[in-house]
Amino acid sequence: MTDPRAAIDSYLALRRSLGYQLTDAGWLLPDFIDYLHRHGAEQVSTELALEWATQPVNTSPVWWRQRLNVVRGFAQYLRTIDPDTDVPPRDLLPAHQQRVAPYLYSETDLAALMAAARSLMPPLRAATYETFIGLLSVTGLRLGEGLALDRDDVDRDHQVLRVRHAKRGGRLVPVHETTIRALQDYTERVDRYFPKPVTPALFVSIRGTRMNKDSVHATFPRLIDQAGLKGRGQRPRPRVHDLRHAFAVRQLLDWHRQGVDVDTRIPLLTNVLGHRDPISTYWYLHESPELLALVAQRLETVAGQLP
């Protein structure tokens, strides 16, 4: 019988050698094995995998399915070593991620959300969430990309973030000097709590370990409620990921208001967001009534200047 915990490192090393990042798997799998041990199990079972995958509350079935898929991939690897390993079925947690119009945070919304974060206890947790939300709102980073940042990924001299754990390879994301100062203030506060760092992570939990998605998914809805923000249309509640959408739309709005040639700037935004191609970036043009109105106004102006 193979000890699942002993196989985690070899599994991750094998998959990463093939080019997979597996950022979530790196912390989810040890948590799952701890769950097995707490229930007296020595092997992966579909029943316990399902119970563990659906533990997080106030989250979506898509996240449950992603958690179960992490276990499923690991179990498939274990079966090559231990044929008695139970592999959860692929369709056990059917969930389809529909592309619903995002919630576009206004400046007022963001101020209210960060004020709610400042009210968290203890103070380190408040500082972590305020800084984390602020960073996502001004960089357009995905949740996992922000959580995977290490302190060394902040290049203060060149004012960029090195996003290494991304969907389509690493990239550099420019940040304003005020953002650099905010990150510096946050890390100095962390150092006062933990003079001997537990992790190289930029964003930490109150135990000093890397902050994880489960914590964010559990806390963020409460911050949304405290800030008094309500979803619109098919979106029952604003999400963390909508900070990314709002960043993209604000950038497009700024360019249109400045009267620059947006088509020539789109590839820049595509690179910052880590999109595969500009088509994904152009999708944001259709999700903001304000942006569409501004585009229409510019087209009317140009048309009026034609002979």
C-alpha positions in Angstrom: 0.0 0.0 0.0 1.4 3.4 -1.0 1.3 6.3 1.4 -0.5 9.1 -0.5 1.4 11.9 1.2 4.7 10.4 0.2 3.5 10.4 -3.4 2.5 14.0 -3.6 6.0 15.4 -4.3 6.7 12.9 -7.0 3.3 13.5 -8.6 3.8 17.3 -8.7 7.4 17.0 -9.9 6.3 14.7 -12.8 3.4 17.0 -13.9 5.4 20.2 -13.6 8.2 18.6 -15.7 5.6 18.4 -18.4 4.9 22.1 -18.2 1.9 22.2 -15.8 1.9 24.9 -13.0 -0.3 23.1 -10.5 -0.3 26.0 -8.1 -3.6 25.0 -6.5 -2.7 21.3 -6.3 0.4 22.2 -4.4 -1.6 23.2 -1.4 -4.9 21.4 -2.0 -3.4 17.9 -2.1 -1.7 18.1 1.4 -5.0 19.4 2.8 -6.9 16.5 1.2 -4.5 13.9 2.6 -4.9 15.5 6.1 -8.6 15.1 5.6 -8.1 11.4 4.8 -6.0 10.9 7.9 -8.5 12.7 10.2 -11.1 10.1 9.0 -8.8 7.2 9.5 -8.4 6.4 5.8 -5.1 5.3 4.3 -6.3 5.4 0.6 -8.2 7.7 -1.6 -11.9 7.0 -1.7 -14.5 8.6 -3.9 -16.8 9.2 -0.8 -14.1 11.1 1.2 -12.9 13.0 -2.0 -16.4 14.2 -2.6 -16.9 15.2 1.1 -13.6 17.1 1.0 -14.2 18.8 -2.3 -17.6 20.2 -1.2 -16.4 21.5 2.2 -16.0 25.2 1.3 -19.2 27.1 1.9 -20.3 30.3 0.2 -18.6 29.2 -3.0 -19.7 27.9 -6.4 -20.1 24.3 -7.7 -17.4 25.2 -10.2 -14.8 25.5 -7.4 -16.0 22.2 -5.9 -15.5 20.5 -9.2 -12.0 22.0 -9.6 -11.1 20.7 -6.1 -12.4 17.2 -7.0 -10.5 17.3 -10.3 -7.2 18.0 -8.4 -7.9 14.8 -6.4 -8.9 12.9 -9.5 -5.6 13.6 -11.3 -3.6 12.6 -8.2 -5.7 9.4 -7.8 -5.0 8.5 -11.4 -1.3 8.8 -10.7 -1.6 6.7 -7.5 -3.4 4.0 -9.3 -0.3 3.3 -11.5 1.5 2.5 -8.2 -1.4 1.1 -6.2 -4.1 -0.6 -8.4 -6.6 -0.5 -5.4 -6.7 3.4 -5.5 -10.2 4.7 -6.0 -10.4 7.3 -8.8 -13.5 9.6 -8.5 -15.6 9.6 -11.7 -15.2 12.6 -14.0 -18.9 13.6 -14.0 -19.4 13.2 -10.2 -19.8 17.0 -9.8 -21.2 18.4 -13.0 -20.7 22.1 -13.1 -20.4 24.4 -16.1 -18.9 27.8 -15.9 -21.1 30.2 -17.8 -19.8 33.5 -19.0 -22.1 35.8 -17.3 -21.7 39.6 -17.5 -19.3 40.7 -14.8 -20.0 43.1 -12.0 -18.0 46.2 -12.8 -16.8 47.8 -9.5 -17.0 51.6 -9.4 -14.5 53.7 -7.5 -17.1 54.0 -4.8 -17.6 50.3 -4.7 -13.9 49.6 -4.3 -13.6 52.2 -1.5 -16.5 50.5 0.4 -15.0 47.0 -0.2 -11.6 48.0 1.1 -13.2 49.8 4.1 -14.9 46.5 4.9 -11.6 44.7 4.7 -10.1 47.1 7.2 -12.7 46.1 9.7 -11.5 42.5 9.8 -9.9 41.1 12.9 -7.1 40.6 13.8 -5.4 43.6 12.2 -3.0 41.5 10.2 -5.9 39.8 8.4 -7.4 43.3 7.7 -4.1 44.5 6.2 -3.8 41.4 4.1 -7.3 41.6 2.6 -7.1 45.4 2.1 -3.8 45.1 0.3 -4.8 42.0 -1.7 -8.0 43.5 -3.0 -6.3 46.8 -3.8 -3.6 45.0 -5.8 -6.1 42.9 -7.8 -8.1 46.1 -8.6 -5.1 47.9 -10.1 -3.3 45.1 -11.9 -6.1 42.8 -13.2 -4.4 39.7 -11.8 -6.3 36.5 -11.5 -7.0 35.3 -7.9 -4.6 32.4 -8.2 -1.9 34.6 -9.7 -2.1 37.1 -6.8 -2.0 34.3 -4.2 1.0 32.7 -5.9 3.1 35.9 -5.7 6.3 35.8 -3.6 8.0 38.8 -2.1 10.8 38.4 -4.6 8.3 38.8 -7.4 7.9 42.5 -6.6 10.6 44.4 -8.5 10.6 47.8 -6.8 13.4 49.2 -8.9 11.6 48.6 -12.2 8.0 48.9 -10.7 6.8 45.6 -12.1 5.4 42.3 -10.7 6.8 39.0 -12.0 3.7 36.8 -12.4 5.3 33.3 -12.7 2.3 31.1 -11.9 0.0 32.1 -14.8 -2.3 30.2 -17.2 -0.1 30.9 -20.2 3.4 31.3 -18.8 4.9 34.1 -16.9 4.6 37.8 -17.6 5.6 41.2 -16.2 2.8 43.5 -15.0 3.7 47.2 -14.5 2.5 48.8 -11.2 2.4 52.4 -10.0 4.8 53.7 -7.4 1.9 54.0 -5.0 1.2 50.3 -5.3 4.9 49.5 -4.6 4.7 51.6 -1.5 1.5 49.9 -0.4 3.1 46.5 -0.8 6.2 47.7 1.1 4.0 48.9 4.0 2.2 45.6 4.0 5.4 43.4 4.1 6.8 45.6 6.9 3.7 44.9 8.9 4.0 41.2 8.2 7.6 41.3 9.4 6.5 42.8 12.7 4.2 39.8 13.3 6.7 37.2 11.9 10.3 38.3 12.3 11.3 34.9 10.9 9.2 34.3 7.8 7.3 31.0 7.5 6.9 31.3 3.7 8.3 33.4 0.9 4.7 34.3 0.0 3.7 37.9 -0.4 0.3 37.5 1.1 0.0 35.5 4.3 -2.6 34.1 6.7 -2.7 35.0 10.4 -0.5 31.9 10.9 2.1 33.3 8.6 1.5 30.7 5.9 0.5 31.5 2.3 -3.0 32.8 2.0 -5.2 30.3 0.0 -8.3 30.3 -2.2 -10.5 28.7 0.4 -9.9 31.6 2.8 -10.6 34.1 0.1 -13.8 32.4 -1.1 -15.0 32.2 2.5 -14.2 35.8 3.4 -14.9 37.8 0.3 -18.7 37.3 0.3 -18.9 38.7 3.8 -16.9 41.7 2.7 -19.3 42.2 -0.2 -22.3 42.1 2.1 -20.7 44.5 4.6 -19.9 46.9 1.7 -23.6 46.7 0.7 -22.8 45.6 -2.9 -25.4 43.7 -4.8 -25.1 41.7 -8.0 -26.9 42.6 -11.2 -28.8 40.4 -13.7 -27.6 36.8 -13.6 -24.8 37.7 -11.2 -26.3 37.3 -7.7 -23.2 38.6 -6.0 -20.0 40.4 -7.1 -17.0 38.1 -7.3 -13.2 38.5 -6.7 -12.7 37.8 -10.4 -14.8 40.8 -11.3 -12.0 43.0 -10.0 -10.1 41.9 -13.0 -12.9 42.8 -15.4 -13.3 46.2 -13.7 -9.6 46.9 -14.1 -9.8 46.1 -17.9 -12.8 48.2 -18.5 -11.4 51.2 -16.5 -8.2 51.0 -18.7 -10.3 51.0 -21.9 -12.4 53.9 -20.6 -9.2 55.9 -19.8 -7.8 55.3 -23.3 -11.1 56.3 -25.0 -11.4 59.5 -22.9 -7.8 60.4 -23.8 -8.7 60.0 -27.5 -5.9 57.5 -28.2 -6.0 54.7 -30.8 -7.4 51.9 -28.6 -6.8 49.3 -31.3 -3.1 49.9 -31.0 -3.2 49.7 -27.2 -5.2 46.5 -27.0 -2.2 44.2 -27.4 -0.6 46.0 -24.3 -3.7 45.2 -22.2 -3.7 41.7 -23.6 -0.2 41.1 -22.3 -0.9 42.7 -18.9 -4.0 40.5 -18.4 -2.2 37.4 -19.7 -4.8 36.6 -22.4 -3.9 34.2 -25.2 -4.9 36.8 -27.9 -6.6 40.2 -28.2 -10.0 38.5 -29.0 -10.4 37.7 -25.3 -9.5 41.3 -24.4 -12.0 42.7 -26.8 -14.8 40.9 -25.0 -14.6 43.6 -22.3 -15.8 46.1 -24.9 -19.2 44.5 -24.8 -19.7 44.4 -21.0 -19.8 48.1 -20.1 -22.7 50.3 -21.1 -20.5 53.3 -20.3 -17.7 52.1 -22.5 -20.1 51.3 -25.3 -21.6 54.8 -25.1 -18.2 56.4 -25.2 -17.2 54.3 -28.2 -20.4 55.3 -30.0 -19.8 59.0 -29.1 -16.3 58.9 -30.6 -17.7 57.2 -33.8 -20.3 59.9 -34.2 -17.6 62.5 -33.8 -15.4 60.9 -36.4 -18.4 60.5 -38.8 -19.2 64.2 -38.4 -15.8 65.1 -39.5 -16.0 63.1 -42.7 -16.6 65.1 -46.0 
